[in-house]
Amino acid sequence: MDATYNELTADDACTSCKVTQDKSAYWTPALYFVYNNGSSVIVPQVGGMLAYYLYYLDNVQAFPEGFQMVAGDKKRRAFNGSFPDEPLSSWPQEPTDQKWLSQRALGFNCLNYPANKAEPSLYRHEMPSKEFMDANCPSGMRLEIGFPSCGTGETDSDDHQSHVAYPNLVKEGNCPDTHPVHYPFLFFETIWATNAFAGEDGEFALSHGDPTGAGYHGDFMMGWESEDFLQQALDTCQNESGRIEDCPLFNIQEDSDADKCAFKIPEVLVDENVIYEDQGIPKGVPMQYGPEDATAYPCWGKDAAATVSSKASKPSSSAPSDYGFLDKASSAIFGENKQHSYGTSAQASSASEYSESSSAQASSTSEEKIAAASITASPSIDDAADYSEGKIVSTKYVTENGEVLEIAIEEVDVTVTATASQGSDDKYRRHLHNHKRHGGARL
């Protein structure tokens, strides 16, 4: 909670970034689905977080050692502007209104891979309704945030924001006279499988109690091995492919090695359940709908005072009795044998690289019920007698290493016999998923 540059870059510190020289911390709030009966569950991520270092200004300088900043405003609950944005030619020439610019540094990108439809980055600046997502976003939502790239040269400020500013066109343009230092345009992308909840009654909300998305925000702490190395990378790694593999300076580690990196969880958070909550979002963080700015609430939200606004209650919907479907969604995306935990990681990927969360994964209720039994090994896909009898129950499209993959999930019923320690001969019916991956167009 009080991490420093020296701690991030210590010799014995690992990184979940693919570039081993990058031990920076990248963070955004997680996304939850809140059922009409009040229970909530975290939305599965797809592919981890991507962090881009982009060149829009001249004479781009490396972030100094010890540098950190926050983008966005977690209190905001409404986007004040037209949709879509006004033409850039009509934007102010001077970046005097930083609130106006910071609102336009957020993006909620509706994904529709089957229709080959792509919204431009930073196209919409608040979360669309669930009805819109169900009808138009069958491949999920990509949440985006751009960080200020103009600086004073200082490593931090009291509010973690005043030492940086956006140029007048958010990504490019003119910097304020007070912020003459030019940094890379740091841009985070995280895809959430909102499509997994199509047809369910409820709403999506960010983990700080924001169902609008207007309060989306992000943190960055510079953790490259040195300022000099990052400057060398910025000056050298300018291949138009944008691939980290095309930079000769970078040491690229395998995903399996990156996945082993986990930070020590603070003692006060060890027993936290961030996967689901019976009422509201985890820790009782109050939902605040706006359009006024949200009010402050205690860090431990259970005892929070009345909030700015509330939403009329809806008829109760039937939430699942357990959340094992998250494991199924993860298996569909990452494979049966790959461990994956949900949520955003303290260290995510940089320079167009992938990483996954290192937070602990909770067991589902269904797993707990059969934990005492001695269960025979599940049959492999090859053991299934006839796959022609199965059926394709869903398809998913994910982007992996710059390639769009179509995953078809075929469901086949297989009976597995479990011999309980008490001598019971109960049988458990399970579903075997056959994952077929097809290469797609490279993006």
N, C-alpha and C positions, 0 to 999 in steps of 0.2 A: 504493500500500500504506500510505502515511502521509497520506492525504488529509485536508484540513481543511475547515471550513465556508467559509473565504475562497476556497479553491481550487474548491470545488463551485459557489459562487455568483459566480465571477469574470465580468466583463462578456463575455469571449470564450468562456465555457463554454456548451455547448449542453445540451439535455435530451432524453431519449427519452420523457419523459412528455408527455401531450397538453396538460396545463396548463403553459404555458411559464414561469410564475412558480415552478414546482416543479423544483428541480434536486437534490432529495434522492436519497440512495442507498438502495435497497431490495435485499435479497439473501436467497436461500435456496439450499440445496444442490440440485444437479441429480440426476435419477433415471436409473439405468442398468438395463439388462437384462443379466444374466449367464447365458450359456448353460452347459449342463452340461459342455461341453468347456473351460470356463474363460474363453473370450473374452467381451467385453462391448461393448455399444453404447449410446449415450445414447438415451433415450426422447424422441421428439418432443414439444415443447410445443404446446399448443393455445391460441392467443389471448394469449400472454404472461402477465404477472402483473397481478392486480388488487390495489390497495391501498385499503382503505376507512378513512375517518376517521369513527368512529361515536360517538354521544353516549349514554352510559349513566350518567355521573355528573353531578352538578350543578356549575355554575361551571367549565366546562371551559376550561382555559388552553392557549395555544399552546406548542408545544415551543420552548424558548429557542434562540437561535443558538449553534451548537457542540454541541447536544445529540446524544447517540448512545446506543444501547442494544442489547443482545442478548437474544432470547427463546429459551427452550428450552435443552437440555443435550446437546451432541453426544456425551457419553460414555454416555448412558443407552441401555439395550438391552432394557428391559421396562417395560410399563405395570403398575403395581401398583394395581389397583382392579377393581371389578366392571364388567361390560358387559351392558346399557347402564348409564350413570351412575345413582347413587342420586338420588331426587327432590331438587330444590333445597332443599326444606323441611328435609331432614335434614343439609344441609351445615353445617359449623361457622359460627358467627356472627362469629367473629373470624378474620382471615386470618393465623393464626400459622404455618401449614404451607405455605410458599411452594412447596416441591417438589411437594406434593400438588396445589396449584392449577395449577402450570406444566404438569404432565402432562395436565391437562384443558383446556389451551389449545391442544392439537394436534388436528387433524381429518384423517381420511382418508375422503373422501366417495366412495362408490361411485355412479357415474353410469349411469343407464339411461334415456336419453331416449325410446326407442321405447315403453317400457312406462309412460312418464310417472310414474316412481317417483323420488322425491327424498328422500334422507336429510337430516336436519337438520344444520346446521353443527356442528362439534365433537362429532359423534356417536360416532365410534370414535377411539381415541387411539393406535393402532398400526396398521401396515399389515396388511391381510388377506392370506391366502395367495393364491398365484397361482391355485390351483384355484378359490377363491372368486371371484376377479376374472373368470376365464374364464366362469364360470357365471352371474355376476350383474351384471357391470359392462361391458356392451358398448359404452359410450360413454367409457370411461376412468376415471381417478381424479382427484379434485380434492383437492390437499393444502392444508391450511389451518393457519395459526398466528396466535394472538392475542398481542399484546404487553401488558405491564403498563401500567396507566393511572394508578397512584398514584405520586407522586414526592416526593423531598425538596426539589426545586427546583434541585438541582445538575445540571450538564450531563453528568457522567459519573462513573464510579467505577472502581477498579482492575480489577474483574472485569467491568465494563460492565453490571452487573446490580443491584448493591446499592443504587443510587440510585433504583431503581424497584421496584414491588411490585404484585401483583395484588390487587384487592378480593376479598372472601370468596366471591363467586359468579363469579369469573374476569372476566366482562364488567362486572358491576355489584355493588352492595352496599357494604360498609364497607371503607374503606382503613385500613391500620395507622396508629396515632397518629404514628409516625415518618415517615410519607409522606403529608402532608396536601394536597399539590398534586394537582389533578385534571387529567389529560391526556385527549385523545381516545383511544378504544379503537382502536388501529391493528391492522388485520386483513388478512393477505395470503391470496390465493387463487391457486393455479397448477394448471391442468389438464394432465395428462400422458396421452398416447395409449397407455396400457398395453394397450388393446384391439388395437393393432397386433401384439402378440406372443401373441395367443390361440392356443392349440394348440402353442406352442413349449415345449420342455423347458428349464427354467431358473428363475431367481428374479430379483426386482427388488431393488435396493439403492441407497441414497443415496450420494452421492459421497464421504462421509467413512467409508465402509466399514460402513454400517448397513443390514442387510437386514430389520430389525424396524420401522423408522420411529419407534421410541420416542425416538430421538435427533435428530429433526427440529428444526431451529433456524433463526433468522433474525436479520438485522442491519438496523438502521435508523440513518441519519445525516441529521439535519435539514439540508435544503438549500433551504428556501423563501427567497424573495428577502429577507425580513425576518421577524422575530418579529411585528412589528406587522401585516404583511400577512396572515400566517397567522391571527392573532387576529381580524382583520377578517373573514376568510373563514369562520372557525368561527362568528362571531356572525351573519353575513349569509346564508351559503349553507346554509339549512336547508329547502329545498324538499323536500317529501315524495317527490318522484320520485327523489331521490338522484342525478340526472344532473348531471354537471359543466357541461353546456351550459345548464342552468337557473340557473347562478350568474353574475350580471352582472359580477363582479370578475375572472373567469378569462379569460385569452387562450388560446383553444383552437387548437392547430396541427394540420394534417393529418397523417395517418399517414405519408405519404410524406416529410414534413419531419422527423417524429420519427425515422423509420428512418435518416436521414442522420447522426444523432448517434452518435458512437463515441468512447470514451475512449482515450487513448494506453495501449497495453498495455505493462506493465513489461518491460524487456529480458529478464529471466530467464524470462518466460512467452511470449515471441514465438513460439517454435517448439513450444509445447506442443500435443499432439494430445489434445483432450478429447472427441473424437467416438467413438472406439473403442479397444480395447486387446486385444492377443492373449491375455494372461493377466491375469485379475483386472480391477479397475476402473482407470482411468487413474492413472498414477504409482505403481502398486503399493500403493496404500493398503490395508492389511490388512482383510479382512472379519472382523468380530467379532460373534458371535451372542448373547452373554450367556447367561443373564439378568443376570450380573454387569455392572457398569459396564465399558466398554471401557478399555483401557490407552492411555496416550499413545504416540505414534509420531512419528518425525521428519517434518518438513514434506515432505521428499523421500522418500516412502514406500518406495522400492525397497529400502532397507537396514533396514527395520523389524524389530524383534525379534519373537520368538514372541508371539502374541496370547493373550488371555484364554481363548478357546475357539475351536474349529474345528468344521466340519461334515463328516460323512463324505462322501467323494467319490461322485459318481453316475456312471453310465455316460455316456460322451461322447455328446453330441447334435451334429447337423450344423448349425453356425452358417453363415450365408451367407458366400460367398467374398469378397463386397464388401458395402458398406453403402449402395448406391444406393437401396434401398427407402426410406431416410429422405427422400431428395429427392422420391420419389413421394408419400410421406405428406404432406410439406410442400406439394407442388403440389396435392394433393387438398384441403388445408385452406385454403391461401392463394392458389391460382391459379398457373398455369404461369409467369407472368412476374414474380412477386413474389419477390425475394431474401429468403431466410430462413435464419438460422443458429441452430443448436440450443444450448440451455443457458440459464442464467439470466443476465440482464443486470445490470450494475453499477447502472444506473438503470432501475427498472421503473415501472409506472404508479401513479398516485395518484388518490384520490377517485373510484373506479370508472372508471378509464381503462385503455386497452390500450397495451402496448408490446411490443417484441420484442428479442431478444438482439442485441448487436453484436459477438459473438465471431466469430472467423474460421471459415469453413466449409472443411472438407477435401474434396478431390476423391475420388471413388470410384474403385476399381480399374478398373471398366469404362470410365470416362471417360479414364483415363490410357492405356489400351491403344489407343484410337483417336485420341489427341490429334495424332498425326503425320499423319493423313489429312486431306485436304480434303473435307469432307462437305457435300453439298448441303443447303440449308435444309430443315428438317422441314416436312411439309405442315401446313397449318392444319386445324382441325376441319371447316371448310367444304369442304375438298378431298376428304374421305372420300366414297366413292361412295354408300354406302347404310348409314345408321346402324341400319336395322332388322336388319341382319345382326350387329350388335354384341350385347353382353350386359352386363347390370349385374353387376359383379363384387363390389362392396361399396357400403355406404352409411355415411356418417358424420354425426354431429350435433355441431354446434359452436355456441357462443354468441358472437355478434358484435354489439357495440353494443346489448346488452340484448335481442337477438332470437335465437331458436333457428333455426338453418338446417339443413336436411337436404341433404347433398351426395351425390348418386348418381354413382358412377363407372362409366362405360360403357367397355368395352374393345373396341377395333377394331384389327385387324391391318393395318398399312400398311407396304409395302416401300419403303425409302429407299435409293437408290444412292449410295455414297460412292466418290469417285475418289481413290485414294491418291496421294501425291506420288511413289511409286516406279512408278506406272503400273498398279497392281493394280486390278482391277474387282470386288473383293469387295463383297458386298451385306450390309447390316446390317438386320435386321428389328427394328423398334421398335414399341412399343405407343403408340397415341394415346388419350389419356384425354379423354373428353367430360364436363365437370363441369356438372351441372345443380343449381342452387341453388333451394330452395323456402323461402319465408318460413314461420316457425312462430309459435307463441304467444309473446308477449313476456313475459319473466320479470321 
